């Protein structure tokens, strides 16, 4: 996608920040791939008509989600517990019909659908990354390796019937063609069915200055206001919202056909909070840009000072979000010695764009650095509990959300 027109309402977008030329966020690579590495301008804009914040340009989906996709949800114990809790909520509240069907978009390695599979509940996962989908199938989870659209929705209805619940976790914001997806939901969902999805929340990005949530995979940055506009165009409405602490601040949305389910007071309350945050005001995003630029300058200055003092800094977590930070701030292997990560497919490779080495977690443990740069800041609680020995031996953490600081 490359447009200055809003993908939701076709009004003109107001670009408010550019992060410059950026590689594919999850495109960890070998030196042999350097010469062919893909870059695009990472730029975000605001639509004053429907209030949707979105990327101005997004790479083709095949460049981001493919047979070598390097993200597996099950590597996080916190996310495993989070999805277990969600599955129990769905089973208790929404699967009242006999022989219900649950469909999940972006089902990844089956971390969520597995709970339904093990309970004998009919399910279909849609996961376009072939390598990840295969992992799910090996767990006995029914998985289709395609991108979701109206045609696939009709195929699922033909093969399995309509869905009682459609789930999507951290995937709706990835899809630029949301109108087609919602048309597909119209075919796939039962008349009294419910759509439940969660994504990084725009309000958290503004409040926490968590600009690393902005990268190629995230076409949109949702608010209740912008989604209400979108869903109304397709005969749906948001009936409940629940803030989530995962991924550095997410929102879980419950959506149904208009007038079918009562609207919880949480929806109006969240809209009122969005007005307080100024999420429908273009000036808010100008302020956000200034805050992001200040954060960049402070992080770079801190790391340069630590290098001059002879301190070792190692990144913790080769995340997609880290690609935005390292490239936008100009962080190289001179400032960050390597990035520690537990994902085998990333180890021995180099980070996108700036080419910082990615090494096994065991190297972090074998020779602790002076400082760990928390690229996985959204899992900080999990990390801190795991790394007590690092702290006990004098190690300190650097965080840049919500501000650049050394955590004592």
C-alpha positions, 0 to 999 in steps of 0.5 A: 500500500502506498497512499495518502488516502485513508484506507477506511474512508478515502479522505486525505491523510495528514502525515505526522511522523516519518521514521525514515527508510526502514527494513522489514521488522521481522526480516532477520538476515545473514550477510549474504542477504545484505545487498538485496535487503528491502527498505521502505519509508516508515511514515504514519498519518492521521485521518481527520475524517474517521480518526484512523491512524495508519501507515502511509506505505506498507510493504506487500504482505508477502514480504512480511508473512511467508514460509520463513516468518520468525514469530512464534507466539508460544515462546512467551509463557505470559502470552500462553497464560493470557490466551488460556484465560481468553479461551476460557472466557469464550467457552464459558460465555459464547459457546452455548449452541450445540456443536459450535465453531470457532474461527481464528485469524492469524492463528500462528502456532495454535497457542489459542486454538489449542484450548478449543481443540483439546476440548473437542470444539470445532475450530479453524485457524487461518495462518498465512505464514506456512512454516508457522501454520505447519507447527499448528497442524502438527499439534492437531489444530485445523489450520488453513495457510491463506490470507483471509478474505471474502472468498476464504470466508465463503469456503469456511462456511461451505466446509464447516458452517458459520462461526459462533465466534471469530477470534483475532489476536494482534492481527486485525491491525496488520490487514490493510484491506479491512473492508474485505475482511469485514465483508467476510465476517458478514458471511462467516459469522452467525446472526448472533455471533461475536467477533473478539479481537485485540490489538495494540491500543493507540491510546497507550502508544500516545500515553507511553510514547511507545513508538516502537509499536509502529512498524511494517506489519501494523497498518493501523493503530486502533481507537474505539472511535476509529473502529466504531466508524469502520464497523458501522459501515458493515452493520456491526457495532462494538459492544464491549471493550477491555484494556489488556496489559499485554504487548505494552498496552492492548485493547480487546474489542467485542463486536456483534451485528448492530442491535443484537447484543446490549452495548456495555457501558465500557464503550462509552467510558472508553470513548470519553477517555479518548476525547480526554487524550485527544485521539480525534485531534490532529494536534495530539499527533504533532505532540507525539512526534516531538515526544518521539524525537526527544526519546530518540535523542535521549536514548542515543546520547545515553548509549554513546555515553556508556560506550565512552565509559567502556560499558557493555550493552546487550539488547534483550529480545530480537523483537519486531519492535526493536527494528524501529528503535535501532534503525530510527535511533541509529543504534549499531553494533558499536553501541549494542554489542549483540541482541540476545534471543531465545528463538532458534530461527533468529540466532546467528542472524543479524538484525534488519537494517543496522545488522546487530548480531543476534545470539543465543540467550546462553551468551547473555548468561555466560558473560553478563553485560553491564546493561541490558537494553530492554527491546522486549520492554512489554514483557518486562515483568516476565524478564525481571522475574527471570533475570534476578541473577543478572541484577544480583551481579550488578547488571542494570536495565535500560528502558525507553518506554515510557521514558529513557531511563536506567532501571535501578 
